[in-house]
Amino acid sequence: MRLKAHLICPRGRCLVSTLNDLARKEVFFMGWGIDSSSPLTNEVSCIKDSTINGNPILWVVRYYNVNDPSKNLTKSEAQALSNAGLGIIANWENGYPTSTSYFTNAQGQADGLEAFSYAADTIGQPGYTPVYFSVDYNAYTSADKTAILDYFTGVAQGYEQYKTNQASQGLPVTEYYIGVYGEYEVLSGCNDVGAATYFWQAYSPGYENSTTQFASDNLWQKSSEYLLCTVYVDNDEGFGNPGSWTI
């Protein structure tokens, strides 16, 4: 039987997907979710029973990194979330991306290679979904912007190295998108030069344009950390396709 094709459009950038792909990925669109650096396997039932401003929680943002594996999404956690019908969004935050000194081309290459390798080989993250990369400070000077764009050039190079490595080892080469987490000025700068495809706006009181929504937001963090169930989380609102998936 020939399957009909549908379009998945992250802010106007469309991909063809079959009905089988949609059923497997269970892509969630507009709605609310949470982000947390804590494992959520034991919180699944509680999260499913919880709401944000009366809205169901549709997806969770979880972390990839090598600096502190205890906060990483694991394969078993991803399966538990998926089995419960919760979408997953991946964010790379390794160490402390909290000042200009972190953001170099070499660091971007290392982060890109590690992030996409982990997504493909450890988690089995479906293709044509993003990994967001954190810029976790008020980056508003010209020096900040230059460093961050140099870093994201490195992330793209690391992504290409990931694909080369997969092919050379005879492993599947899963295609992914690059996303960015940060305040308004960071998202704007990355968008202007095409450094990222997905955009997650930070909750950033006191930062530049902190109360202005970035026009191409896929996600907007709406709260500071609070206790939900037995873990600390932030609330996030999704617009269009936030980049969620299941396995």
Secondary structure, 3 states (H helix, E strand, C coil): CCCCEEEECCCCCCEEEEHHHHHHHCCCCCEEEEECCCCCHHHHHHHHHCEECCEEEEEEEEEECCCCHHHECCHHHHHHHHHCCCEEEEEECCCCCCCHHHCCHHHHHHHHHHHHHHHHHHHCCCCCCEEEEECCCCCCCHHHHHHHHHHHHHHHHHHHHHHHHHHHCCCCCCCCEEEEEECHHHHHHHHHCCCCCEEEECCCCCCCCCCCCCCCCCEEECCCCEEECCEEEEEEEECCCCCCECC
